[in-house]
């Protein structure tokens, strides 16, 4: 059975919601394919696909000669100025330059892009240009779809084409059918709506917590600058005849945002004048459930509807050669509850120094966002040193008790 016969038999099922639509393949025999071997990509697309008509589906193979941005230019040259929304797994600098040219020509009235998070690692340069010119969302996606619309046209371009040139044959379709456009465009718009709502929530939480933190004096940061740790503070107080207060926490949930000189973090509890000694809290592993309840709330607020597959959990290294500690057990519990992968013993150290410690990374973490999780923070030197091990990733700091 030839490819044309196969498509004809499937037409009634595939497009039963639009009886008047026409669907056809561009011929893919040797004589037709030969026209794809010469010329610039846009000229090849135009010669190969011909003129667009309303209410049809054009199916094609690229033979490695053109990509999504070339097809988009071909479509816009026939529709005239239009609004475009797209989702893709990858985009090149050349593709972004072509989009800018289309805008300059007046064909691209607006553009918005939903792209996979791996773009941060693969090729960040085009995204730097995108963020200066158009709205975008970075969220997991492997679909390749481009929607085009104006007063006369509603078009959806879909298949295996990215906004990158690839020598391998790609399969694609152009549907000039309203309900196909509506379905694809709704999904892309929904992703932008979800992202905007999440960002609005994050900014509101940040604003409220920054107002509360504006009056906060970070004594722990001062202690770190002077090279003084809690043990040295205790000895100094003893020599001066003063009373040293053991750090405590009443274990009342107070989720807060904290901004330090070079990092920001979220905490679930904070030290108090009265309550349980911090050392006693960490010795009682029953508290892991209480910590996890609150920290999972923070993670859910910060991540929202984003896929958990792009996040990883890492804890600062265990000290004194412990086989298991509170922070590690807490991370395991949170990993089980949130479905975020935890990398135990990913970070190690052979030093007991707590000021400006030196840590080493022993795990290949592929996720683009790393959550540095710790049970208690005082000076912040350990989680800061852990975060420095991931210069090419986005880092989030989350702690149980803020002992400032």
C-alpha positions as CSV (number, residue, x, y, z in Angstrom):
1,X,0.0,0.0,0.0
2,X,1.4,3.4,-1.0
3,X,1.7,6.3,1.4
4,X,-1.0,8.2,-0.6
5,X,-3.5,5.3,-0.3
6,X,-2.8,5.0,3.4
7,X,-3.6,8.6,4.0
8,X,-6.8,8.5,2.0
9,X,-8.1,5.6,4.0
10,X,-7.4,7.3,7.3
11,X,-8.8,10.7,6.3
12,X,-12.4,10.0,7.4
13,X,-11.3,8.9,10.9
14,X,-8.7,11.5,11.5
15,X,-10.8,14.5,10.5
16,X,-14.4,13.3,11.1
17,X,-15.0,16.6,13.1
18,X,-14.4,18.6,9.9
19,X,-16.1,16.9,7.0
20,X,-15.2,19.7,4.5
21,X,-11.4,19.5,5.0
22,X,-9.0,18.3,2.4
23,X,-5.9,16.3,3.3
24,X,-3.0,15.3,1.1
25,X,0.7,14.4,1.1
26,X,3.2,16.3,-1.0
27,X,4.6,13.6,-3.4
28,X,7.7,12.0,-1.9
29,X,8.9,10.0,-5.0
30,X,12.4,10.6,-6.4
31,X,11.4,13.1,-9.0
32,X,9.6,15.4,-6.5
33,X,12.3,15.0,-3.9
34,X,14.9,16.2,-6.4
35,X,13.6,19.8,-6.1
36,X,14.7,19.7,-2.4
37,X,18.4,19.5,-3.3
38,X,19.0,23.1,-4.4
39,X,18.3,26.6,-3.2
40,X,17.9,28.4,0.1
41,X,15.6,26.7,2.8
42,X,12.8,29.2,2.3
43,X,12.8,28.8,-1.5
44,X,12.8,25.0,-1.1
45,X,9.8,25.1,1.2
46,X,7.9,27.4,-1.2
47,X,8.7,25.2,-4.2
48,X,7.8,22.0,-2.3
49,X,4.6,23.0,-0.7
50,X,3.1,25.5,-3.2
51,X,0.1,27.6,-2.3
52,X,-1.9,27.3,0.9
53,X,-5.6,27.0,0.9
54,X,-8.3,27.3,3.6
55,X,-9.6,24.2,5.2
56,X,-6.9,21.7,4.2
57,X,-4.1,19.7,5.7
58,X,-0.8,19.5,3.9
59,X,1.5,16.7,5.0
60,X,5.2,16.7,4.1
61,X,8.7,15.4,4.7
62,X,11.6,17.9,4.9
63,X,14.3,15.5,3.7
64,X,16.6,17.5,6.1
65,X,16.4,20.6,3.9
66,X,14.3,23.0,6.1
67,X,13.1,23.5,9.7
68,X,10.2,25.1,11.6
69,X,11.3,28.7,11.2
70,X,11.5,28.2,7.4
71,X,8.0,26.8,7.3
72,X,6.8,29.6,9.5
73,X,8.2,32.2,7.0
74,X,6.5,30.3,4.1
75,X,3.1,30.4,6.0
76,X,3.4,34.1,7.0
77,X,4.3,35.1,3.4
78,X,0.8,33.9,2.4
79,X,-1.3,34.9,5.5
80,X,0.2,38.3,5.9
81,X,0.9,39.8,9.3
82,X,-0.2,37.4,12.1
83,X,0.2,36.4,15.7
84,X,2.3,33.3,16.4
85,X,2.6,31.0,19.4
86,X,5.0,28.0,19.5
87,X,6.3,25.2,21.6
88,X,9.5,23.4,20.8
89,X,12.3,21.3,22.3
90,X,15.1,23.4,20.9
91,X,15.8,26.7,19.1
92,X,18.9,28.0,17.4
93,X,20.4,31.5,17.3
94,X,19.8,31.5,13.5
95,X,16.1,30.7,14.0
96,X,15.8,33.7,16.5
97,X,17.4,36.0,13.9
98,X,14.9,34.8,11.3
99,X,12.1,35.6,13.7
100,X,13.5,39.1,14.3
101,X,13.6,39.6,10.5
102,X,10.0,38.5,10.2
103,X,9.0,41.1,12.9
104,X,11.0,43.8,11.1
105,X,9.2,43.0,7.9
106,X,5.9,43.4,9.7
107,X,4.8,39.7,9.2
108,X,5.3,38.7,12.8
109,X,2.9,40.8,14.8
110,X,3.5,38.9,18.1
111,X,5.3,35.8,19.2
112,X,5.4,33.7,22.4
113,X,7.5,30.6,23.0
114,X,7.1,27.6,25.3
115,X,10.4,25.7,25.4
116,X,11.9,22.8,27.2
117,X,14.2,23.5,30.3
118,X,17.2,21.7,28.7
119,X,17.6,24.8,26.5
120,X,19.5,26.4,29.5
121,X,22.2,23.8,29.2
122,X,22.1,23.0,25.5
123,X,22.2,26.5,24.0
124,X,21.4,29.5,26.2
125,X,22.4,32.2,23.7
126,X,19.1,32.2,21.7
127,X,17.1,32.4,24.9
128,X,19.0,35.5,25.9
129,X,17.7,37.1,22.7
130,X,14.2,35.7,23.1
131,X,13.8,37.1,26.7
132,X,14.6,40.6,25.5
133,X,12.0,40.5,22.7
134,X,9.1,38.2,23.4
135,X,7.2,36.4,26.3
136,X,8.3,32.9,27.0
137,X,7.8,29.9,29.3
138,X,10.4,27.4,30.2
139,X,8.7,24.1,31.1
140,X,9.0,20.4,30.0
141,X,7.8,19.9,26.5
142,X,8.7,17.6,23.6
143,X,5.9,18.7,21.2
144,X,6.8,20.8,18.2
145,X,3.8,23.0,17.4
146,X,3.5,26.5,15.9
147,X,0.1,28.3,15.6
148,X,-0.5,31.3,13.3
149,X,-3.6,33.5,13.3
150,X,-5.1,36.7,12.0
151,X,-8.5,37.8,10.9
152,X,-8.5,35.5,7.9
153,X,-6.4,32.5,8.9
154,X,-6.1,29.9,11.7
155,X,-3.2,27.6,11.1
156,X,-1.4,24.9,13.1
157,X,2.0,23.6,12.0
158,X,3.0,20.4,13.8
159,X,5.2,17.4,13.5
160,X,8.9,16.7,14.4
161,X,10.4,20.0,13.3
162,X,12.2,22.1,15.9
163,X,13.4,25.7,15.4
164,X,16.8,24.2,14.5
165,X,18.3,22.9,11.3
166,X,18.7,19.1,11.2
167,X,20.1,17.1,8.3
168,X,17.7,14.2,9.2
169,X,14.3,13.9,7.5
170,X,11.5,15.4,9.5
171,X,7.7,14.8,9.2
172,X,5.3,17.7,9.4
173,X,1.8,18.9,8.7
174,X,0.1,22.3,8.1
175,X,-3.6,22.4,9.0
176,X,-5.5,25.5,7.9
177,X,-8.5,24.3,9.9
178,X,-10.1,26.2,12.7
179,X,-10.7,23.5,15.2
180,X,-7.1,22.1,14.9
181,X,-5.7,25.6,15.5
182,X,-8.1,26.1,18.5
183,X,-7.0,22.8,20.2
184,X,-3.3,23.4,19.8
185,X,-3.4,27.1,20.7
186,X,-5.5,26.5,23.8
187,X,-2.8,24.1,25.2
188,X,0.0,26.6,24.6
189,X,-2.1,29.5,26.1
190,X,-2.9,27.3,29.1
191,X,0.8,26.8,29.8
192,X,1.3,30.6,29.7
193,X,-1.7,31.1,32.0
194,X,-0.4,28.6,34.5
195,X,3.1,30.1,34.5
196,X,1.7,33.6,35.0
197,X,-0.5,32.5,37.9
198,X,2.5,30.7,39.5
199,X,4.8,33.7,39.0
200,X,2.1,36.1,40.5
201,X,1.9,33.8,43.6
202,X,5.7,33.7,44.0
203,X,6.0,37.4,43.8
204,X,3.2,38.0,46.4
205,X,4.8,35.5,48.8
206,X,8.2,37.1,48.3
207,X,6.8,40.6,48.8
208,X,5.1,39.7,52.1
209,X,8.1,38.0,53.4
210,X,10.5,40.7,52.4
211,X,8.4,43.2,54.3
212,X,8.8,41.1,57.4
213,X,12.5,40.5,56.8
214,X,13.2,44.2,56.3
215,X,13.3,44.7,60.1
216,X,15.3,41.5,60.7
217,X,19.0,41.9,61.8
218,X,21.0,39.0,60.6
219,X,23.2,38.3,63.6
220,X,24.4,35.0,62.1
221,X,25.8,36.8,59.1
222,X,27.7,39.2,61.4
223,X,29.1,36.2,63.3
224,X,30.3,34.7,60.0
225,X,32.0,37.9,58.9
226,X,33.9,38.0,62.2
227,X,34.8,34.3,61.9
228,X,32.9,33.5,65.0
229,X,30.8,30.3,65.3
230,X,28.3,29.4,68.0
231,X,30.9,27.5,70.0
232,X,33.2,30.5,70.0
233,X,30.3,32.8,71.0
234,X,29.6,30.5,74.0
235,X,33.3,30.6,75.1
236,X,33.4,34.4,74.7
237,X,30.2,34.7,76.8
238,X,31.7,32.5,79.5
239,X,34.9,34.7,79.7
240,X,32.8,37.8,80.0
241,X,30.7,36.4,82.8
242,X,27.6,36.5,80.6
243,X,24.9,33.9,80.1
244,X,24.9,32.0,76.8
245,X,21.4,31.0,75.6
246,X,21.2,27.6,73.9
247,X,19.5,27.9,70.5
248,X,15.9,26.7,70.8
249,X,12.8,26.4,68.6
250,X,9.1,26.1,69.7
251,X,8.4,24.1,66.5
252,X,5.5,26.4,65.5
253,X,5.4,26.6,61.7
254,X,6.4,30.1,60.4
255,X,7.1,29.8,56.7
256,X,9.3,32.7,55.7
257,X,11.5,34.1,52.9
258,X,15.0,35.3,53.8
259,X,17.3,37.4,51.6
260,X,21.0,37.2,52.3
261,X,23.8,39.0,50.6
262,X,24.4,36.4,47.9
263,X,21.4,34.0,48.2
264,X,17.7,33.7,49.1
265,X,16.1,30.9,51.0
266,X,12.8,29.6,52.4
267,X,12.4,28.3,56.0
268,X,9.6,26.5,57.8
269,X,10.5,27.3,61.4
270,X,12.7,29.8,63.2
271,X,14.7,29.8,66.5
272,X,12.8,31.2,69.5
273,X,13.7,32.1,73.1
274,X,11.7,29.3,74.5
275,X,11.1,25.7,73.2
276,X,13.2,22.7,72.4
277,X,16.9,22.7,72.1
278,X,18.0,22.4,68.5
279,X,20.3,19.5,69.3
280,X,17.4,17.7,71.0
281,X,15.1,18.3,67.9
282,X,17.7,16.7,65.6
283,X,18.2,13.7,67.8
284,X,14.4,12.8,67.8
285,X,13.8,11.4,64.3
286,X,10.0,11.6,65.0
287,X,10.4,15.2,64.1
288,X,11.2,14.3,60.5
289,X,7.5,14.0,59.7
290,X,6.8,17.5,61.2
291,X,9.7,19.0,59.2
292,X,8.5,17.2,56.0
293,X,4.9,18.4,56.3
294,X,6.1,22.1,56.3
295,X,8.9,21.8,53.8
296,X,6.6,20.0,51.3
297,X,4.3,23.0,51.5
298,X,7.2,25.3,50.5
299,X,8.2,23.0,47.6
300,X,4.6,22.9,46.3
301,X,4.3,26.7,46.5
302,X,7.6,27.3,44.7
303,X,7.2,24.6,42.0
304,X,3.5,24.7,41.5
305,X,2.3,22.7,38.4
306,X,5.8,22.3,36.9
307,X,7.1,18.8,36.3
308,X,9.0,17.3,39.2
309,X,11.4,15.6,36.7
310,X,13.4,18.7,36.2
311,X,14.2,19.0,40.0
312,X,16.7,17.2,42.2
313,X,17.3,17.3,45.9
314,X,20.8,17.5,47.4
315,X,21.9,17.9,51.1
316,X,25.1,19.2,52.5
317,X,27.7,16.5,53.4
318,X,27.4,14.5,56.6
319,X,30.0,15.3,59.2
320,X,31.9,13.2,61.7
321,X,31.5,10.2,59.4
322,X,27.8,9.6,60.4
323,X,26.2,6.8,58.5
324,X,22.8,8.5,58.7
325,X,21.8,12.0,59.9
326,X,18.6,14.0,60.3
327,X,19.0,16.1,57.1
328,X,19.5,12.9,55.0
329,X,16.5,11.2,56.5
330,X,14.4,14.3,56.0
331,X,15.5,14.5,52.3
332,X,14.5,10.9,51.7
333,X,11.0,11.5,53.2
334,X,10.5,14.7,51.1
335,X,11.7,12.9,48.0
336,X,9.1,10.1,48.6
337,X,6.3,12.6,49.1
338,X,7.1,15.0,46.2
339,X,8.5,12.5,43.6
340,X,11.6,14.6,43.3
341,X,14.8,12.6,43.0
342,X,17.2,12.7,45.9
343,X,20.9,12.2,45.5
344,X,22.3,10.9,48.8
345,X,26.0,11.5,49.5
346,X,26.3,13.5,46.3
347,X,28.4,16.1,48.2
348,X,31.2,15.1,50.6
349,X,33.9,16.8,52.6
350,X,36.9,15.6,54.6
351,X,37.2,18.8,56.6
352,X,35.4,19.7,59.9
353,X,35.8,23.4,59.2
354,X,32.5,25.2,59.1
355,X,33.6,28.6,58.0
356,X,34.2,28.7,54.2
357,X,34.2,24.8,53.9
358,X,35.4,23.0,50.8
359,X,33.0,20.4,49.4
360,X,33.3,18.0,46.5
361,X,30.6,16.7,44.1
362,X,30.5,13.0,43.4
363,X,27.3,12.6,41.4
364,X,26.2,13.4,37.9
365,X,23.0,15.4,38.3
366,X,21.2,15.9,35.0
367,X,18.2,17.8,36.4
368,X,18.4,21.6,35.6
369,X,17.1,22.7,39.0
370,X,18.8,21.7,42.3
371,X,17.1,22.1,45.7
372,X,19.7,22.4,48.4
373,X,17.9,21.1,51.5
374,X,19.2,21.3,55.1
375,X,17.6,20.8,58.5
376,X,19.0,23.9,60.3
377,X,20.8,27.0,59.1
378,X,22.9,29.3,61.2
379,X,25.6,31.1,59.2
380,X,24.6,29.5,55.9
381,X,28.2,28.5,55.0
382,X,27.3,24.9,54.4
383,X,24.4,25.3,52.0
384,X,26.2,28.2,50.3
385,X,29.3,26.0,49.7
386,X,27.0,23.2,48.4
387,X,25.2,25.6,46.0
388,X,28.5,26.7,44.5
389,X,29.0,23.2,43.2
390,X,26.2,23.8,40.6
391,X,27.3,26.9,38.6
392,X,25.4,25.8,35.5
393,X,22.1,25.0,37.2
394,X,19.3,26.9,38.9
395,X,19.6,26.5,42.7
396,X,16.8,26.8,45.4
397,X,17.7,26.8,49.1
398,X,15.1,25.4,51.6
399,X,15.8,24.8,55.3
400,X,13.8,23.5,58.3
401,X,14.8,25.9,61.1
402,X,16.3,29.3,60.5
403,X,18.6,29.9,63.4
404,X,19.5,33.5,62.7
